[in-house]
């Protein structure tokens, strides 16, 4: 098997009903798998009746994004994986341009298509946009999306470009590299695990690419809304995980120290707004990070002390909030 499209779902029957038809329609000749994280909403029965040709791998409980995929992909033999969120609508010809990149460029580990908003199709979507980048303090952002500012798609990112990370909403990846380098880190559970995987691969010399020749539309917020304190917890904790795992030792400690200060300022802003749920989430994120490090539940992977580029060598927080640079193109001029 050359291409396996793998959709992870947890109680996502409504999304499967809405978005799976486009995947079936535009993926003829390729195998589709649904990995079910112990859903209790009738997903399995609906799939067996409506799409009996689709293979379903069922876990007995919710393993999260990371181990849900890790354990599911162990049962799928294919040259390339397409990891696809259940709330993504795909378009005609979305697979072939990316497989062509893989076939011609053996040093490319993962590729992301253009990800637009399902609800507002002329704008980029939060989780990926036109490819992910990261600043020197570990804050992720995208071409087409910086923090909560989304750009309109005006063909400004109609290209093939090297990026720092490919979105887990729709990630094409070589299966041998995924398994050889341990896939997603289970400790992340969900959120930023794809950034960690891409960073590890880049530290080993592989490239991550974006191409506008393939387009998908992502609903977003299908599992956790952006306003969820639990998502805040995951984002803050996993951001620290990213730095601890992947930075070279000579950059590690002072970078994390500055990040702790900025996280504290963020927590203070929430406190001033009386948003105590988010203050609590940030505090819990830090305590969880310290506990994982002390108990060795998360390990540094950058033993070679290499440092993958490109990383935005300025602070995206400063550029966005102080200099008011809201768009990726403005960052390049700053």
C-alpha positions as CSV (number, residue, x, y, z in Angstrom):
1,X,0.0,0.0,0.0
2,X,1.4,3.4,-1.0
3,X,-1.0,5.8,0.7
4,X,-3.1,5.3,3.8
5,X,-5.5,8.0,4.9
6,X,-6.0,7.7,8.6
7,X,-8.7,9.5,10.5
8,X,-8.7,9.6,14.3
9,X,-12.1,10.1,16.0
10,X,-13.5,10.2,19.4
11,X,-17.3,10.6,19.7
12,X,-17.1,12.4,16.4
13,X,-20.0,10.8,14.5
14,X,-21.4,14.2,13.5
15,X,-18.1,15.1,11.9
16,X,-17.8,11.8,10.1
17,X,-21.3,12.2,8.6
18,X,-20.3,15.7,7.4
19,X,-16.7,15.3,6.2
20,X,-16.1,11.7,5.4
21,X,-18.0,11.8,2.1
22,X,-15.5,14.3,0.7
23,X,-12.6,12.0,1.7
24,X,-14.2,9.0,0.0
25,X,-15.1,11.0,-3.1
26,X,-11.7,12.5,-3.6
27,X,-9.5,9.6,-2.5
28,X,-10.4,6.9,-5.0
29,X,-7.6,4.4,-5.3
30,X,-6.3,5.0,-1.8
31,X,-7.1,3.2,1.4
32,X,-9.0,4.9,4.2
33,X,-8.8,3.9,7.9
34,X,-10.7,5.2,10.9
35,X,-9.0,4.9,14.2
36,X,-11.7,5.1,16.9
37,X,-10.7,6.2,20.4
38,X,-13.4,4.3,22.2
39,X,-16.3,6.3,20.9
40,X,-19.7,5.7,22.5
41,X,-21.8,7.7,20.0
42,X,-22.5,4.9,17.5
43,X,-19.6,5.7,15.2
44,X,-18.6,2.1,14.7
45,X,-22.1,0.9,13.7
46,X,-22.6,3.9,11.4
47,X,-19.3,3.2,9.6
48,X,-20.0,-0.5,9.2
49,X,-23.4,0.2,7.6
50,X,-22.5,3.3,5.6
51,X,-18.9,2.7,4.6
52,X,-18.3,-1.1,4.9
53,X,-15.1,-0.8,2.8
54,X,-13.4,1.5,5.3
55,X,-11.3,-0.3,7.8
56,X,-12.0,0.6,11.5
57,X,-9.3,0.2,14.2
58,X,-11.0,0.5,17.6
59,X,-9.3,1.3,20.9
60,X,-11.2,0.4,24.1
61,X,-10.7,3.9,25.5
62,X,-9.7,7.5,24.6
63,X,-5.9,7.4,24.2
64,X,-5.7,11.0,23.1
65,X,-4.3,12.2,19.8
66,X,-0.8,10.9,20.4
67,X,-1.2,7.3,21.5
68,X,-4.5,7.1,19.5
69,X,-2.5,7.5,16.3
70,X,0.7,5.7,17.6
71,X,-1.2,2.5,18.4
72,X,-3.5,2.7,15.4
73,X,-0.7,3.3,12.9
74,X,1.2,0.2,14.2
75,X,-1.6,-1.8,12.5
76,X,-1.4,0.0,9.2
77,X,1.4,-0.9,6.6
78,X,1.8,1.9,4.0
79,X,4.6,3.9,2.5
80,X,2.9,7.2,3.3
81,X,0.4,8.2,6.0
82,X,-2.1,11.0,5.7
83,X,-3.1,11.9,9.2
84,X,-6.4,13.7,8.8
85,X,-8.7,15.3,11.4
86,X,-12.3,14.1,11.3
87,X,-13.5,17.7,10.7
88,X,-11.6,18.3,7.5
89,X,-13.2,18.5,4.0
90,X,-10.8,17.6,1.2
91,X,-10.8,18.7,-2.4
92,X,-10.3,17.1,-5.8
93,X,-6.6,16.2,-6.4
94,X,-5.5,16.8,-2.9
95,X,-3.2,13.8,-2.6
96,X,-1.2,13.6,-5.8
97,X,0.8,16.8,-5.6
98,X,2.1,15.8,-2.2
99,X,3.0,12.3,-3.1
100,X,4.9,13.7,-6.1
101,X,7.0,15.8,-3.7
102,X,7.8,12.7,-1.6
103,X,8.7,10.6,-4.6
104,X,11.1,13.3,-5.9
105,X,12.6,14.5,-2.7
106,X,13.7,11.7,-0.3
107,X,14.9,14.2,2.3
108,X,11.3,15.5,2.9
109,X,9.8,13.9,5.9
110,X,6.4,15.5,6.1
111,X,4.2,17.8,3.9
112,X,1.2,20.0,4.8
113,X,-1.4,21.3,2.3
114,X,-3.0,24.7,2.4
115,X,-5.6,24.7,5.2
116,X,-8.5,27.1,4.9
117,X,-11.4,27.6,7.1
118,X,-14.5,25.5,6.5
119,X,-16.7,28.2,8.0
120,X,-15.1,31.1,6.0
121,X,-13.4,29.6,3.0
122,X,-11.6,32.7,1.9
123,X,-9.6,32.8,5.1
124,X,-6.8,30.5,6.5
125,X,-7.7,28.2,9.4
126,X,-6.2,28.5,12.8
127,X,-4.6,25.0,13.0
128,X,-2.0,25.2,10.2
129,X,-2.7,27.9,7.7
130,X,0.0,27.9,5.1
131,X,2.5,26.1,7.2
132,X,3.8,26.4,10.7
133,X,6.8,28.3,12.2
134,X,8.1,28.9,15.7
135,X,9.9,31.7,17.4
136,X,13.0,31.3,19.5
137,X,10.9,31.1,22.7
138,X,8.9,28.2,21.4
139,X,5.7,30.1,20.5
140,X,4.2,28.5,17.3
141,X,2.5,30.5,14.6
142,X,1.6,30.0,10.9
143,X,1.8,31.7,7.6
144,X,-1.7,33.0,7.5
145,X,-2.3,32.9,11.3
146,X,-0.5,34.6,14.1
147,X,-2.1,34.1,17.5
148,X,-5.9,34.8,16.9
149,X,-5.4,36.9,13.7
150,X,-6.3,35.0,10.5
151,X,-5.4,36.3,7.1
152,X,-7.5,36.2,4.0
153,X,-6.2,33.9,1.3
154,X,-5.2,36.2,-1.5
155,X,-2.7,33.7,-3.1
156,X,0.1,35.3,-1.1
157,X,1.2,31.8,0.0
158,X,0.6,30.0,-3.3
159,X,4.0,28.3,-3.3
160,X,6.0,25.3,-2.2
161,X,7.9,26.4,0.9
162,X,10.0,24.9,3.7
163,X,8.3,25.3,7.0
164,X,9.1,24.3,10.6
165,X,6.1,22.2,11.4
166,X,3.1,20.6,9.5
167,X,-0.3,20.7,11.1
168,X,-1.7,17.5,12.6
169,X,-5.1,18.5,11.1
170,X,-3.7,17.3,7.8
171,X,-0.2,15.9,7.8
172,X,1.4,13.7,5.1
173,X,4.3,11.8,6.5
174,X,6.6,9.0,5.6
175,X,5.6,5.9,7.6
176,X,9.1,4.6,8.1
177,X,10.3,7.9,9.7
178,X,7.2,8.1,11.8
179,X,7.8,4.7,13.3
180,X,11.6,4.9,13.4
181,X,11.5,8.0,15.5
182,X,8.8,6.9,17.9
183,X,5.9,8.8,16.4
184,X,4.1,11.3,18.6
185,X,5.2,11.6,22.2
186,X,2.5,10.2,24.4
187,X,3.2,12.7,27.2
188,X,1.7,15.5,25.0
189,X,-1.6,13.7,24.9
190,X,-2.9,16.3,22.4
191,X,-1.8,19.7,21.0
192,X,1.7,20.5,19.7
193,X,2.7,16.9,19.4
194,X,3.1,17.4,15.6
195,X,5.4,20.3,16.3
196,X,7.6,18.1,18.5
197,X,7.7,15.4,15.9
198,X,8.6,17.8,13.1
199,X,11.2,19.5,15.3
200,X,12.8,16.1,16.0
201,X,12.9,15.2,12.3
202,X,14.4,18.6,11.4
203,X,17.1,18.2,14.1
204,X,18.0,15.0,12.2
205,X,18.3,16.9,8.9
206,X,14.9,16.2,7.3
207,X,12.7,18.9,5.7
208,X,9.1,19.8,6.3
209,X,7.3,21.3,3.4
210,X,4.1,23.2,2.6
211,X,2.4,23.2,-0.8
212,X,-0.5,25.2,-2.1
213,X,-1.2,22.6,-4.8
214,X,-3.3,20.8,-2.3
215,X,-6.1,22.4,-0.4
216,X,-8.4,21.3,2.5
217,X,-10.9,23.0,4.7
218,X,-10.8,22.6,8.4
219,X,-13.7,23.2,10.8
220,X,-11.5,23.4,13.9
221,X,-12.4,23.1,17.6
222,X,-13.9,19.7,17.0
223,X,-12.6,18.3,20.2
224,X,-11.5,21.2,22.4
225,X,-12.7,24.8,21.9
226,X,-10.1,27.6,22.0
227,X,-11.9,28.9,25.1
228,X,-11.4,25.6,27.0
229,X,-9.2,25.9,30.1
230,X,-8.0,22.4,29.4
231,X,-6.7,23.4,26.0
232,X,-5.0,26.4,27.7
233,X,-3.3,23.9,30.1
234,X,-2.2,21.7,27.2
235,X,-0.8,24.6,25.2
236,X,1.2,26.1,28.0
237,X,2.5,22.7,29.3
238,X,3.3,21.3,25.9
239,X,5.0,24.5,24.9
240,X,7.5,23.9,27.7
241,X,7.8,20.2,26.7
242,X,8.8,21.4,23.2
243,X,11.7,23.5,24.5
244,X,12.9,21.0,27.0
245,X,13.0,18.1,24.5
246,X,14.4,19.9,21.4
247,X,16.6,22.8,22.3
248,X,20.4,22.3,22.5
249,X,21.7,22.4,26.0
250,X,23.5,25.7,25.6
251,X,20.1,27.4,24.7
252,X,17.8,25.5,27.0
253,X,17.8,27.0,30.4
254,X,17.8,30.7,29.7
255,X,15.2,30.2,27.0
256,X,12.9,28.3,29.4
257,X,13.5,31.0,32.1
258,X,12.3,33.8,29.8
259,X,9.4,31.7,28.7
260,X,8.4,31.3,32.4
261,X,8.4,35.0,32.8
262,X,6.2,35.5,29.8
263,X,3.8,32.8,30.9
264,X,3.6,34.6,34.3
265,X,2.7,37.8,32.6
266,X,0.0,36.0,30.6
267,X,-1.4,34.5,33.8
268,X,-1.4,38.0,35.3
269,X,-3.4,39.4,32.4
270,X,-6.0,36.6,32.9
271,X,-6.1,37.4,36.6
272,X,-6.7,41.1,35.9
273,X,-9.6,40.1,33.7
274,X,-11.0,37.8,36.5
275,X,-10.5,34.8,34.3
276,X,-9.4,32.6,37.1
277,X,-10.0,29.3,35.2
278,X,-7.2,30.2,32.9
279,X,-4.9,31.4,35.7
280,X,-5.4,28.0,37.3
281,X,-4.8,26.2,33.9
282,X,-1.5,28.0,33.5
283,X,-0.3,27.2,37.0
284,X,-1.3,23.5,36.6
285,X,0.6,23.5,33.3
286,X,3.8,24.6,35.0
287,X,3.5,22.1,37.9
288,X,2.8,19.3,35.4
289,X,5.9,20.3,33.4
290,X,8.1,20.2,36.5
291,X,6.6,16.9,37.6
292,X,7.3,15.3,34.2
293,X,10.9,16.5,34.2
294,X,11.6,15.5,37.8
295,X,10.0,12.1,37.4
296,X,11.7,11.6,34.0
297,X,8.4,11.1,32.2
298,X,9.6,13.3,29.4
299,X,13.1,12.9,28.0
300,X,15.4,15.3,26.0
301,X,15.7,14.0,22.5
302,X,18.3,16.5,21.3
303,X,21.3,14.6,22.5
304,X,23.3,15.8,19.5
305,X,22.8,19.5,20.5
306,X,21.8,20.4,17.0
307,X,19.5,23.3,16.3
308,X,17.2,23.1,13.4
309,X,16.4,26.1,11.3
310,X,14.5,28.1,10.2
311,X,13.3,29.4,13.6
312,X,12.0,33.0,13.7
313,X,14.9,34.6,15.6
314,X,12.7,37.3,17.2
315,X,9.9,37.1,19.8
316,X,6.5,36.7,18.1
317,X,4.9,38.0,21.3
318,X,6.9,41.3,21.0
319,X,6.2,41.6,17.3
320,X,2.5,40.9,17.6
321,X,1.6,42.7,20.8
322,X,4.1,45.6,20.9
323,X,5.0,46.2,17.2
324,X,1.5,45.2,16.1
325,X,2.7,42.9,13.3
326,X,-0.4,40.9,12.7
327,X,0.6,39.2,9.4
328,X,3.4,36.9,8.4
329,X,4.6,39.2,5.7
330,X,5.0,42.0,8.2
331,X,7.3,39.8,10.2
332,X,9.7,39.5,7.3
333,X,10.0,43.3,7.1
334,X,10.4,43.9,10.8
